[in-house]
């Protein structure tokens, strides 16, 4: 995984290849264990905070070198949550997750209101 000795949440990935390997390992682990894809889970797997993950996804960070990798991973998490909306067992959790997190993660704004 990452380099040992760095405190949790620090900007620890020195290159795109290591970051992409960490992202790929997270999704492979989720698939193997039938776990949901989440931004928090991805950050934890990379041993960084969600705030640090969002910094990595900024076009300003590291000259935007991590922008595509992070935003693709975010999109994969949003897509997973959206597909659970059509799943009887996952609909309530997915609805909550999307309503509260999708816009912050760069996705569409979801609302749960009665007009």
Order of alpha helices (4+ residues) and beta strands (2+ residues): alpha-alpha-alpha-alpha-alpha
